[in-house]
Each structure stands twice: as C-alpha cells, then as structure tokens.
Amino acid sequence: MRRPPPANDLGVTETNPPSQPRRYQRQMLLPEIGVEGQSRLARAHALIVGVGALGCTSADWLCRAGVGRITLVDRDVVEFTNLHRQTLFTESDARAGIPKAEAARRRLAEVNSEVRVGAVVCDVNSATLPRLRAMGSGGTPAEATGFDVIVDGTDNYETRYLLNDFAVREGIPYCYAGVVGVSGAAATVLPEKWATARAQSPTPCIRCLFPEMPAPGSMPTCDTAGVLGPMVGLVASWQSMEAIKVLSGAHERVHRVLARFEAWTGGVMLVDTSSARDPECVCCGRGRYEFLDRPAGDGVATLCGRNAVQVLPSASGAPLDLGALGERLRGVGSVETTAFLVRVRLDGERADVGEGVVLTVFPDARAIVSGVTNPDRARALYARMVGA
C-alpha cells in the first residue's frame, strides 16, 4: 500500500518529486525564460496564502511552470459553493469537506510530480507566520526566510495588510490580487530590502496605496456580491505572470502598476505606481508593522456554554450601516434587521453543533457566530460575510 506523504507539526504534507526531463521545453524556448530562467524557477519557493479562487489558479500556473517548491496555506474546507471558480477542487472534495490546502496539494501532485508541494491548514496570523518562515528556511538558497515570493489568495483585508507587513519587513516580493463581482485588481510589491540587493528601485507597498483598511461591512465580498469565475482566472493569471517574472530573474519586467480589470465591460486600467511610494508610509516608510505586531488571536473568543464564537473587528471605526449590511446578506440566508443588529441564518453552512449557523452583527462590527465552536471557522465566516 502506498504511504501517505509525511506531515510536520503544522500539519504540512508534501510531495516528493522525481525527475521528468523535457517537461518545460516549450516554456524554455521563450527568450524571456530560457534555460537560466527555468533553472531559477526550479530553485524557487513560493508561499501561496489562501487557496480559494485566486490561490487555486495561481498555484496551478506556478506548479505547471516548474516552481520547485510551493507552500499552500488555507484555514477553510472545500464546499460546493466553491466549485464554480476554485479550479483545483472536485465534488468529492466538497462532499468530504477536505481542507482546501490539502485538496489542492493532492491535485497538484497529479499535475506535476516534480514540484514539492506543502499543505498547511491554519489561520495566517502574527503567531503562525514565523512558524511558516521557519518551515521555509532551507527551501531555497536565495533568501534567508526560505520564501522567494508571497502570492496573495486571501479574501480579507486584515490578512492582506498582515502579509504586506511581513513582506516589507522580511524583504520578500508580494503579489497582491483581489476579485469581487466582475471586477478585480492586482499589484506587486517589491520591498526596499529585496530591491536594493538586486539594483532595482522599490515599489510602493499596499499601505502606500491604501493607507487604512476599509471599515467592516463597508465593502462587498464574494459571499454577498458574487464573483465571476473567468474574472478570477484573468486576475490570477496576471498575478502568476508577475510571480514568474520575480522567480525567473526578470525583475526589471515586473509591472509597477495597480492593474484594474472589469470583466463585463472589457475594461483594463493600468495605474502607474512608480512614483507612489510614500516616505511617510506607516509600513515601508516608518518601519512600523502594526498588523504583524498585533497579538495573535486578538478579537476572537469562544463563548462558554453558548456553542458560539464572538469575533471583534480588527480596528474601530464608524458604526455599521446595519440596513445596508442586511440587504447585502439577503442572498446568503434568512435575514432579520433591527436597530440593534443584523441576524442571518446562513444557508448551506453545516453547524458544528445545533441545527444551523447564525451570524449576528452589531453596530460596532462585533459579531457572534452561533452553531460554530472553532474560532478559525468563525473568523473565516466573519471575513466572508462582513468583509474584514
């Protein structure tokens, strides 16, 4: 009987690659890649955080391109609502509720057995990021941290700002992307530490472009506004292309833009960011890593005896517009809105205990997730429904 791949203390499972020559012949014919570029890809290590729609597409492209090592991180499990856009998963994955990182690892092992793929099932926060970094050490000679690029497949702003902090502090290129509805955006952050070592100029970081997170509940999410599968593919393909440039050594070809895409109208806008780096930026200018320094687990607590988890917003702000939030949530379940709260019984969500999952959101953006006992799952539901 074939043995399962080994796992480490973070629950990481990895494939072990044999050699398959000539696989990349068509790619190596490209003067932009060539033998040297392909060799660089084979020695590289990509960290993909979030294995949803964006993460699936990016992981697929990087694996097929021959990136030598890929680490996949996600806290969620596969559900049927994922299948129209998350291309590495199947109905059997959804029926079994397999963790996304593990389901993707299994699929990628069949796509390219030369690539060493690791799956980590956890919430990415200020406590787990150092452990991921330690796990990556030794995976590539290029960086002391072990990761050569961070690919953003997340669905919430707090994790994006956390990854931006980590990338800037550690000097790792960060490929950001986001899609909601029929619109998407992407940008690549080249930190000063990384750029200076390669005689390149650094780019603005995410906090230069977007200094503060949107208020909870103020922005649509895929769960409330929907998302078009091909739009995800378009944005993730751009993101993957930029990551391949970074990893293959084509550093001067990385786009220094904020790319915006509109699928339904066919619009593409490239906003030049080459002069947008802010010397007073909290993160890359002043060197303050507010999201990375925040205590892990802050804002989530299991409510004793109630089979529920309380989730606090990551930052204080203006009171929520409960009426607007209630209207946005009508597509995901039965909604009750009062002057004091919005309560929605979520369709299609299996309860850990009880008969269903109920999300109750208050004006200060605090929420109680009933029917759920796992804090990571409660945090994920909050991010999907409220958007922060």
Sequence and secondary structure as in RCSB ss.txt:
>XXXX:A:sequence
MRRPPPANDLGVTETNPPSQPRRYQRQMLLPEIGVEGQSRLARAHALIVGVGALGCTSADWLCRAGVGRITLVDR
DVVEFTNLHRQTLFTESDARAGIPKAEAARRRLAEVNSEVRVGAVVCDVNSATLPRLRAMGSGGTPAEATGFDVI
VDGTDNYETRYLLNDFAVREGIPYCYAGVVGVSGAAATVLPEKWATARAQSPTPCIRCLFPEMPAPGSMPTCDTA
GVLGPMVGLVASWQSMEAIKVLSGAHERVHRVLARFEAWTGGVMLVDTSSARDPECVCCGRGRYEFLDRPAGDGV
ATLCGRNAVQVLPSASGAPLDLGALGERLRGVGSVETTAFLVRVRLDGERADVGEGVVLTVFPDARAIVSGVTNP
DRARALYARMVGA
>XXXX:A:secstr
      B TT  EE      TTTTHHHHTSTTTHHHHHHHHHH EEEEE  SHHHHHHHHHHHHHT SEEEEEES
 B  GGGTTT TT  HHHHHHT BHHHHHHHHHHHH TTSEEEEEES  STTHHHHHHHHHTTS SS TTS SEE
EE  SSHHHHHHHHHHHHHHT  EEEEEEEBTEEEEEEE  HHHHHHTT      HHHHS S   TTSS  HHHH
 B HHHHHHHHHHHHHHHHHHHHT GGGS  EEEEEETTTTEEEEEE TT   TT TTTTT   HHHHS TTTTE
EEETTTTEEEE  SS  S   HHHHHHHGGGGEEEEE SS EEEEETT   SSSS  EEEE TTS EEEET   H
HHHHHHHHHHT  
